[in-house]
Structure formats: structure tokens, C-alpha cells
């Protein structure tokens, strides 16, 4: 009967085990196909297989907006698992209850009451008659009392030895803490030293660039002055010669009337010296050695090639024995770097100073262009923007169904319509540049690839969406990343990763409750950043689509967002966000910590893009602004 009960328990346990982890269900979730799995097992399965399929019947399952947690709980299975675990616990307690009294290991029915002095073991009466006959014995309690003193002495001795080792371990912890603090202080000093050097080098660079620009401007001014002077003479000579040729063809009377004027002008320039080349002043740049800090002092060198490191020391075969009296480990703190010496030998120039402005301090010059309309250089709700390595700005002119191209000075270059052969025009919502320099443009339905002149290279279909899309290119994996919003009554957002041919690689976003993702970008480390206008935040994923963190939150304070749209990163990895309804452009570090307001009072900024030359391009309210950051 007991065997049958045990077999039945095993069968129940098999029925209440997850088919993925083969353990009892933990937070069981039931799929629409009525198969049940642990929530964590299902979560792991969903992250590795898109779209989600039931591991048992392979039926495709659509995830709820809340992700795996949104599937219904299987309360019946939960209750049965709890009862089975409780029954197993009670059964184990009954089996593990010790027998009462001190029973003899050789004669379980007899109680141990004596102690054999000759053999030094506890015995029962039957043991005395069998193996200990004639041996002197004493009471068990008395024997224990007689031996308690030496045992206690050994315990005390062991405790003392143990305390020595524990004291040694505590000293190691303190030493480790001191070393960590010293390293942190040393690292901070190194960072501060190098930051000071970078600031000095940056000021020196800006000073030299200013000198170069001043020299260039003066030379151009000389050339323009000579050009204007010579052009006046050229215009006078050209005009009189042209009139003489025309009258020569008309008749003798007319040429006779112009002979006097022609003779005077030609005679004026006959004796005049020919123009000489303009003497320009070349700029002189003398490079100097770079101060290089080392621990403890600063040296100046020309940065020779780094030597090949020596082979590492061999690892000892066996650890050293534990010392009887642990000695403290001697350590020597590394010297803290000294403050770098000021660089000397900087080139001097003829720069002009204006008030308190230093010639090497860069004064930002922002450029704004465009207005509402359909003409060249005009916009009807510009949505996306990107900048090529050559410095060309590509603007997705949504209402005019075209892409317009400008220089970083705001000069119009060209445009092309977003229309594919034999199809209607597409209203472009966002634009990105891939690793080959081609453009990816997304609209309501069909993403398309263009070259920079506007020729269609490829296209593929996507489900039509009523909400705006964003696009970015992961050049490391050659993936096109597209945001979209699906569902009419209960919308949820997601990010798609597709190949250049339109093959779906994966999608994420619904697990984090993404609602209306608009713009997307990839930073220098391959992480993916998505702005969500409804949740007023930015989601950050790694290159494999695994969620890392999010930041923002609705509000107008520092670090808060209200309807964030465009997003990009700079060379340092800082994150720049178009905070649309707060009418500003914000900067965060790569961890999502607020750094500063790049621009305020920007009327409803939509898209942002960072140029390789350092300029930030922002679209807003039918205009484009280039911030010289």
C-alpha cells in the first residue's frame, strides 16, 4: 500500500513539472493552447524565439503588451504544487525524527549507561558481558565529567588559534579596503591630471586654429581687393572694345565717332603696368612636443613606439602554507601624479581681441534656415534628419514628399521625390545612412533604400501603421532598425530588426510596455536607443536586443521629458534628445544621467542628428537649425 502511495506521488509530481526545466511549476502561466510553463522558463524561451511558439505544440502565440507576465496564471496548478511540497516536507520531518534515548549501536534495544575505562568507549550491559568482560567500567555521566576539563582546555586552545587567524583575515580586509581607497584616489588624480592636459591642449589647438583662420581671412581679403581693382579695369576695357566692334560692323561713320574714345582708353592702359601676383603671408605652425604625465612626475617626449611587453611571471605550482602567526602584508602606495607643467613654445600670431574674448575661445555660430512652403529650401513638417560623413544634411520633408539636401552652412544642394517607379509618392517620416553611404527612408508602409542622388536601390513591405516610424542602421550587424506602433484600440510599440532584404531578424519592446516609439539610433558601442513619446522616456538595448535600462519620465524638470522625439549620440557617447513639448534639446550621459540643456525655446523640435564635424542639426516647426557645439 505504501509502495502504491509512493508511485502515485511520483506520477503527480511528473504531471506538475514544467516541460522546459523539468522541475515543479514556479509561477505557472497558461498559454492560449492550454499548455502550462513556469513564468521564468517562458520568459527565457520568448527572448530566444521570435515570434513566440508553444514549446509543446509549436502553436504561434502573440505576446500580451505586458510580455510573458501578461499571460493568465494557472491557479489550480499552483495550489496542487503547494500541497505536494507541503506533503513532502511533512513526510521528511517524520522520517528524520531521532530515536529517543542513547541506544547502543551494537544492541539497539539496550541503552548505553556505562563507560569502559580500558577501551575508552560507551557500552551497554550486553557489551560488558560480550566484548568488555572483566574491563573496569564507570558511570557514563561520571566519565563525561572527568573528561570535560581536558576537552574544554582543547576547545579554549583551538579558539585562541582560530582568533589569531580571524584577526589576520580582518587585517587583510582592512588592507584591501585601504588599497582600494588608494587606487580610487590615484585614479581620480590621474583623470584630473589628464583632463587638465586635455583642456590646455584644446585651448592651444583652438588658438592655433584661430591664428590660421585669421591668416587665411587676411590673405583672402588681399585677393578680393586686387580682384575688385582689376575687374574695374577689365569692365572698362571690355565695354569700349565691344562698342568699337559693333560700330565697325555697322559702317565707317560710326567707327569714326568712336575712334577717339577707343584711342583714349587703350592708351590709358598701354602705359599702365600689368597686374602683379598678390603677395600673401603664409601661416607658420611649429609643432611642439606633448607633455606626457607618468606616475609621480611629468616628462616630455615625442611618443616612441610602445615596446613589446615581457612574458608574464610564472604562476606558482602550489600555494604557500598558512603561517603559524600571520604577518601583515607590506604594501607601498603608488605615487600620485604631479600637476602637469604648462606647455611652452606655442606659436604666436596677429589675432585681434574683442573685449574680454580670448582669440582661442570658440564662439558658437548657429545657423537657421527654411520656412513653411513647397518651394526649394521650404518645408512642410520636416520629420527626420541625418548628416553624411561629407557634411551633407538630408531632411525628410514629410508634407512635400521629398528629401532635401543642404550643406552644413544651410545652402540648398539638391532634392528628390520619395516615389518609387510605378507607385504613389511616400511621405518620408525618418531617414538614416548605412555603412555604404546609402539612405534608408521609412514612411507609413514601405521602407526603401536610395543612393544619395535619389535613385531607388531596393524596397520591402511592412504592415501599415497609423503612427510615425523611425529608422536607424546597425552597421556592425548590417541590420535595419525600424520602430512602429500596432493596434488601434490597445496600441503597443515595438522595434524591428530586419535584414537589407526585409527578412525579420527579431523584435522587442512590448515586454517593457513600449507604446509609441518614434525615433531610434545606435551609439558607438552598438547599443540601441529608442524614444517613446507616450511613456515620455528613452529605452536602451544592447546590440542583441536585450533590454538594459530606461530613463526620463513625464515632466519639465531636469532629466524629465515630455513627448521625446529625435535622438542621437555624440562622440563621447552622450545622448541628445529632442524634448518636443518642453521646447528644448537635452543632453544625458550614456547611463541616462541628465547633463545639461543644449538649447531652450526651440519650438517643438522633432529630429536631431550629429555631424562628424561636431555640429548638431535640429528640425523644428518648418525650419532647420545647425548648432555649432
MARDREN-67767 format. One record per residue (C-alpha): residue in one letter; y, x, z negated. Coordinates in steps of 0.1 Angstrom, whole numbers, plus 2048, in hexadecimal, padded with zeros to 3 digits. Example, Ala and Ser with C-alpha at 12.3 -4.5 7.8 and 13.67 -1.06 7.14 Angstrom:
a7D387B7B2 s7F58897B9 
END
This chain:
x800800800 x81781D7F7 x80F82E818 x81780E82B x83980B819 x841830821 x83882A846 x84E80B847 x86B81F838 x86783A853 x86881F86E x88781085F x89883285E x890838883 x89F81788D x8BE81F879 x8C3841888 x8DD84A8A3 x8CD8548C4 x8E78708C8 x8E58828A7 x8C387489C x8D186E879 x8D984E866 x8F783C875 x919846868 x93582D86F x92081C889 x93280E8A8 x9237F58C0 x92A7F78E5 x92D7D98FC x9097E0907 x8FF7DA8E2 x8F37FE8DD x8FF80E8BC x90A8328B6 x91C84689B x9418468A0 x94486C8A0 x92786F8B8 x9368568CF x9588688CD x9498898D6 x9368798F3 x955868900 x969889900 x94F899916 x94887D92E x96386A941 x95F84D948 x94A845929 x92683A92E x90D82D914 x8F684A90C x8D883190B x8DC81A929 x8F782E93D x90D80F940 x931819946 x94780F929 x96D80C928 x97D81B909 x9958058F5 x9B98108F2 x9B181D8CF x9948328DC x9718328CD x97F8258AC x9888058BF x9647FB8C4 x9567E18AB x9447ED88C x91E7E4888 x9207D6865 x8FB7CD864 x8F07F086C x9097FE852 x8FA7E8836 x8D67F183F x8DE81683F x8EE81481D x8D080180F x8B881B81D x8CC83780F x8CE8277EC x8A88207EC x8A18457F6 x8B88517D9 x8A783B7BF x8848457CB x88E86A7C8 x89B8667A5 x87A85679A x8668727AA x87C88E79A x87B881776 x86C89C760 x84F897749 x857892724 x84F8AF70C x8448D3711 x8238D1722 x80C8EE727 x8088F974B x7E3900746 x7DC8E1732 x7F48C573C x7E78AD721 x7F08C6706 x8128CD6F7 x81E8F16F3 x8248F76CE x81A91C6C7 x82593E6D3 x80C95A6D9 x81C97A6C9 x8039916DB x8089826FE x82C9776F9 x826955709 x8289306FC x8059216F8 x7F49006EE x7D68FC6D6 x7BD8FD6F2 x7CC91E700 x7C792D6DD x7A39246DE x79D930701 x7B294F70C x7C49576EC x7A89546D2 x7B096C6B5 x7D39746C1 x7EF9716A7 x8059536AC x82494369E x8379236A1 x84A91E6C2 x86B9176B1 x86893569A x86094C6B8 x87E93F6CB x8959456AC x8889696A9 x88F9716CD x8B19606D0 x8C497E6C2 x8B89986DC x8BC97E6F8 x8DF9766ED x8E799B6EC x8DB99F710 x8EF98071A x90E99070B x9089B171C x90399F73E x92398B738 x9379AB732 x92A9BB752 x93199B765 x95599A758 x95A9BE764 x9509B4787 x964994786 x9829A877B x97D9BF799 x97B9A17B0 x99B9937A2 x9AC9B57A8 x9A09B47CC x9AF9927D0 x9D099E7C2 x9CF9BC7D8 x9C79A67F6 x9E59907EE x9FC9AE7EA x9F09BC80C x9F699A81D xA1999880E xA219BC819 xA149B483C xA2999583F xA489A7833 xA409C484B xA3B9AC868 xA5B999861 xA6E9BB860 xA5E9C5882 xA679A3891 xA8B9A5884 xA8E9C9891 xA829C08B3 xA989A18B4 xAB69B68AC xAAD9CE8C8 xAA79B28E1 xACA9A38D8 xADA9C58DD xAC89CB8FE xAD19A7909 xAF69AD902 xAF49CE914 xAE39BE932 xAFD9A2933 xB199BC931 xB0A9CF94E xB059B0963 xB299A595C xB359C7967 xB209C4987 xB2E9A198E xB529AD988 xB4D9CA9A0 xB3D9B39BA xB5999A9B7 xB749B59BC xB629C29DB xB5F99F9E9 xB839999E3 xB8D9B89F6 xB779AEA13 xB8598BA13 xBA9998A13 xBA29AFA31 xB90992A42 xBAE97BA3E xBC6995A4B xBB199EA69 xBAA979A71 xBCF972A74 xBD398EA8E xBB3982AA0 xBC095EAA2 xBE2969AB0 xBD2980ACB xBB8966AD4 xBD294AAD7 xBE995DAEF xBCC96AB04 xBBD947B07 xBDE938B13 xBE3954B2C xBC194EB3B xBC6929B3E xBE892EB50 xBDB949B66 xBC292FB74 xBDE915B79 xBF6929B8F xC0F945B92 xC2C932B83 xC1B92DB62 xC0E951B5E xC3195EB65 xC3E949B48 xC24957B30 xC2697BB3A xC42983B22 xC2F974B04 xC0E985B0D xC1F9A6B11 xC309A4AEF xC1199AADC xBFA9B4AED xC159CFAE9 xC189C6AC4 xBF39CDABE xBF19EAAD7 xC03A01AC0 xBF39F3AA0 xBD7A07A90 xBB49F7A92 xBA69E8A72 xB94A02A5C xB759FBA47 xB7B9EDA24 xB76A07A08 xB629F59ED xB5BA039CB xB35A069C4 xB299FC9A1 xB1AA1898D xAFCA11977 xAEDA2D962 xACDA22950 xAC8A2F92D xAA9A34918 xA9DA16904 xA9BA198DE xA78A138D4 xA71A0B8AE xA53A1989D xA48A13879 xA60A26862 xA7AA3287C xA87A2D8A0 xA81A458BD xA8FA458E0 xA77A4A8FC xA71A42921 xA51A2E91A xA35A45927 xA13A36930 x9FFA2A912 x9E2A42909 x9BFA3690A x9B3A2D8E7 x998A428D7 x976A348D0 x974A1F8B0 x965A2E890 x940A2688C x937A0A875 x924A16855 x8FEA0E856 x8FDA00833 x9169F5819 x91FA0C7FC x90FA037DB x9239EF7C1 x933A077A9 x92CA04783 x951A0277B x9649F579A x982A0B7A2 x9A29FD7B2 x9A5A027D7 x9C3A187DF x9DAA0A7FA x9FAA1880A xA13A00818 xA1FA0783B xA44A1183E xA5C9F6848 xA6E9FD869 xA91A08866 xAAE9F6876 xAB0A0189B xACCA198A4 xAE6A0C8BB xAE0A168DF xAFAA2D8EF xB03A37912 xB0AA1391E xB1DA1293F xB43A0A93C xB549F5956 xB759E495F xB6D9C2952 xB899AA949 xB8A99A926 xB97976922 xBA29708FE xB859768E6 xB6B973901 xB55992904 xB4D99B928 xB2899C922 xB2697A911 xB1996192A xB2E94292E xB1A924939 xB2591395A xB158F195E xB148E1981 xB128BB986 xB0E8AB9A9 xB0588A9B9 xB0E8669B5 xB008439BD xAF983C9E2 xAE28439FF xAF685FA10 xAEE884A10 xAF08919ED xAF186E9DE xAD685E9C8 xAC783C9C0 xAB684299E xAA98669A0 xA8986898C xA7688998F xA838AC995 xA738CF999 xA808F29A3 xA6E90B9B9 xA6B9309B3 xA859359CE xA9F9209BB xA9D9009D0 xAA18DF9BC xA8B8C29C8 xA978A09BC xA818809BF xA9C8679CB xA888489C1 xA9E82C9CF xAA583E9F0 xA808469F5 xA8686B9FC xA8688E9EE xAA78A19EE xAAA8C79EC xAC78DA9DD xACF8FE9D3 xAD59089AE xAFA9069B6 xAF78E19BF xAFA8E69E5 xAE68CD9FA xACB8DEA10 xAB58C3A20 xAA28A3A19 xA83891A25 xA7686DA21 xA57867A0C xA43854A27 xA2185CA35 xA17857A5A xA11832A61 xA1A827A3E xA37819A2B xA4E82FA17 xA458399F4 xA5F8389D8 xA5A85A9C7 xA588599A1 xA5187E99A xA4C89F9AB xA3B8C19A3 xA348E29B4 xA118F09B6 xA059149B7 xA099179DD xA2D90B9DC xA258E89EA xA338C79DB xA1F8AC9CA xA3188A9C9 xA2586A9B7 xA308469BB xA228249B2 xA0082A9C4 x9FA8489DA xA0186D9CF xA088849ED xA0C8A99F3 xA298B5A09 xA348D7A14 xA588E1A0B xA648D4A2D xA558B1A27 xA368B2A3C xA1989EA2D x9FB8B5A25 x9E389DA12 x9E287D9FE x9CA8689EA x9C98459DA x9CE83B9B6 x9CF8199A5 x9F18089A9 xA05808989 xA257F5980 xA3281196A xA40833974 xA2985197A xA2E876973 xA1E894983 xA188B997B xA018D4989 x9E98E9973 x9E9908989 x9CE918974 x9B48FE97B x9C38F099B x9C68CD98C x9E08B3995 x9EA8A2974 x9F787E978 xA0286595D x9FE840961 x9FF81F94E x9E4804954 x9E07E1947 x9F97C4949 x9F67B2927 x9E97CF912 x9F57EE924 x9E981191B x9F283392A x9DC850935 x9DE872946 x9C8878964 x9BC89B96F x9B289A994 x9A98B49AE x9BF8B99CD x9A78A29E0 x9AC8869C7 x98B88B9B4 x98E880990 x98789C977 x99088A957 x9A9874945 x9B6873921 x9D186190D x9C2840902 x9B28508E3 x9D58598D6 x9E38368DE x9F88428FC xA0C82590A xA2682E925 xA2385392F xA3E85C949 xA4288194D xA2A89E949 xA2B8C494A xA158E3945 xA22900930 xA1C925934 x9FD92491E x9ED908933 x9F38ED919 x9FC8CA927 xA1A8B6919 xA1F89191F xA3E87C915 xA3785890A xA5684190D xA478258F9 xA3983A8DC xA598508DD xA458708DA xA3588D8ED xA0F8938EE xA028B68F1 x9DF8BE8FF x9CE8DF908 x9C48E792B x9A28D6926 x9B28B591C x9AB8B88F7 x9C68A98E1 x9DA8C28CC x9F78B08BC xA158998C3 xA3989A8B8 xA598858B9 xA5B8618AC xA748468B2 xA9784D8A6 xAB78608AD xAB587B893 xAAB89F899 xA888A18A5 xA8687C8AD xA8586D8D0 xA8F84B8E0 xA7E845902 xA7686990B xA72870930 xA73891942 xA628B0932 xA608D593A xA5D8F6929 xA7091792A xA6393B92C xA6093D906 xA4A91E905 xA659088F6 xA628E3900 xA808D1910 xA818AB910 xA98892920 xAA087A903 xAAA85E919 xAB8842902 xAC785C8EA xADA869909 xAD188D901 xABA8AA90B xAA68B98EE xA948DA8E8 xA758DF8D2 xA608FD8CC xA3C8FF8D8 xA2F8EF8B7 xA468D08BB xA618DC8A2 xA848D28AB xA9A8EF8B5 xABB8E28C3 xACE8C98D9 xAD18DA8FC xAEA8BF908 xAF989F8F9 xB0A88290A xAF4885929 xAF2861935 xACE857935 xABD877940 xA9D871953 xA8D89295F xA908B7956 xA858D7967 xA898FB95F xA9191497A xA8293797A xAA6944979 xAAB933957 xABF914962 xAB68F1955 xAB88D596E xABC8B1961 xABE890975 xAD1873966 xAE4854972 xAE485D997 xAF0881990 xADF8A398C xAED8BD973 xAE48E2973 xAE88F0950 xAED91694F xAD891D930 
END
